């Protein structure tokens, strides 16, 4: 059992708070950019539903032999939650919702700061309920008691890497950069989200070495294998945009009189 704060399990509580905070940031940025089309509500709904489904189901296919995986019902009820799966699901949900509603305006610049702040809050729930990380000799390690060790499978009385604290700091810095700087630069529409995803993918690949997740192949965890296959595609997209000069004016302040498309 995970610890609870009141009637709601701790992890779910902080995920909910993160979603609410992300929604508030999304609304503020949408109004600032003049994107007030009512179809945005369906885009947000698609992101939430897609993220929720893939967060729970994204870790289902862990074994090549399908018989070794949990049933879909077991995975939904008891399976591990995956932030990477949630991000992929949210991205798919947005595109499905756009296709169904005919909404064509880029929304990446609305989602980037919203997701970053939501991740800051949601990862607090992970910090309070999951294995902090692998053992470390550094004085900053987190030591857990016997009850927490039994619940998470981590060793008790040993300093552990606070991997979720590393993530919280990363997303907090990312939010600050997105909210106070990048949103005022002359980037092509939607590109701030691409930059955010690329930087998080690289960071997450590195932090996985101290996360404590199960090694799946050649010293790499399943999240690392997923990132190894996907992050180069995002980086290649950025490189392509650089070569075509799309970021030539990225450091210049955006025209405050122009509402981005």
Residue pairs with C-beta under 8 A, 6 or more apart in sequence:
1 151
2 9
2 10
2 11
2 129
2 151
3 9
3 10
3 128
3 129
4 10
4 13
5 13
6 13
8 16
9 129
10 125
10 128
10 129
11 81
11 125
11 126
11 128
11 129
11 130
12 125
13 125
14 121
14 122
14 123
14 124
14 125
14 126
14 128
15 122
15 125
17 121
17 122
18 117
18 118
18 119
18 120
18 121
18 122
18 125
19 48
19 118
19 122
21 114
21 117
21 118
21 121
22 114
22 115
22 117
22 118
23 44
23 114
25 113
25 114
25 117
25 118
25 179
26 44
26 110
26 111
26 114
29 109
29 110
29 113
29 114
29 183
30 36
30 40
30 110
33 109
33 110
33 259
33 260
34 259
35 105
35 107
35 110
37 103
37 105
39 101
39 102
39 103
40 103
40 107
42 97
42 100
42 101
42 103
43 94
43 97
43 98
43 101
43 103
43 107
45 93
45 97
46 93
46 94
46 95
46 96
46 97
46 98
47 90
47 91
47 93
47 94
47 97
47 111
48 90
48 93
49 93
50 89
50 90
50 91
50 92
50 93
50 94
50 96
51 86
51 87
51 89
51 90
51 93
52 86
52 89
53 89
54 82
54 85
54 86
54 88
54 89
54 90
54 92
55 81
55 82
55 83
55 85
55 86
55 89
56 75
56 76
56 79
56 81
56 82
56 85
57 72
57 75
57 76
57 79
57 85
58 82
58 84
58 85
58 86
58 88
58 89
59 75
59 79
59 80
59 81
59 82
59 85
59 222
60 69
60 70
60 72
60 75
60 79
61 69
62 68
62 69
62 222
63 69
69 75
70 78
70 79
82 223
83 119
83 122
84 204
84 223
84 226
84 227
87 115
87 197
90 111
90 115
94 107
94 111
97 103
98 104
98 107
105 189
105 261
106 189
106 190
106 261
107 190
108 189
108 190
108 191
108 192
108 193
108 194
109 183
109 187
109 189
109 190
109 191
109 192
109 193
109 260
111 193
112 178
112 182
112 192
112 193
112 195
112 196
113 175
113 178
113 179
113 183
113 192
115 193
115 196
116 171
116 172
116 174
116 175
116 178
116 196
117 171
117 175
119 167
119 171
120 168
120 171
120 172
120 175
123 164
123 167
123 168
123 171
124 164
124 168
126 164
126 167
127 162
127 164
127 165
127 168
129 152
130 152
130 164
131 152
131 153
131 154
131 160
131 212
132 142
132 144
132 154
132 160
132 161
132 162
132 163
132 164
132 212
133 142
133 160
133 161
133 162
133 163
133 164
133 210
133 211
133 212
134 160
134 161
134 209
134 210
134 211
134 212
135 141
135 155
135 158
135 159
135 160
135 161
136 159
136 160
136 161
136 210
137 159
138 159
138 161
139 159
140 159
140 162
141 158
141 159
141 160
141 161
141 162
142 159
142 160
142 161
142 162
143 156
143 157
143 158
143 159
143 160
144 152
144 154
144 156
144 160
145 156
146 156
148 154
148 156
149 155
149 156
154 160
154 212
160 212
161 210
161 211
161 212
163 207
163 210
163 211
163 212
166 207
166 210
167 203
167 204
167 207
170 200
170 203
170 207
171 200
174 196
174 199
174 200
178 192
178 196
182 192
182 195
183 192
184 253
184 254
185 250
185 251
185 252
185 253
185 254
186 249
186 250
186 252
186 253
186 254
186 255
187 247
187 250
187 254
188 241
188 246
188 247
189 260
189 261
191 241
191 246
191 247
194 234
194 237
194 238
195 238
197 234
198 231
198 234
198 235
198 238
201 227
201 230
201 231
201 234
202 231
204 223
204 227
205 223
205 224
205 227
205 228
205 231
208 220
208 221
208 223
208 224
208 227
211 221
211 223
213 221
213 222
213 223
214 221
214 222
215 221
216 222
216 225
217 225
220 228
241 247
254 260
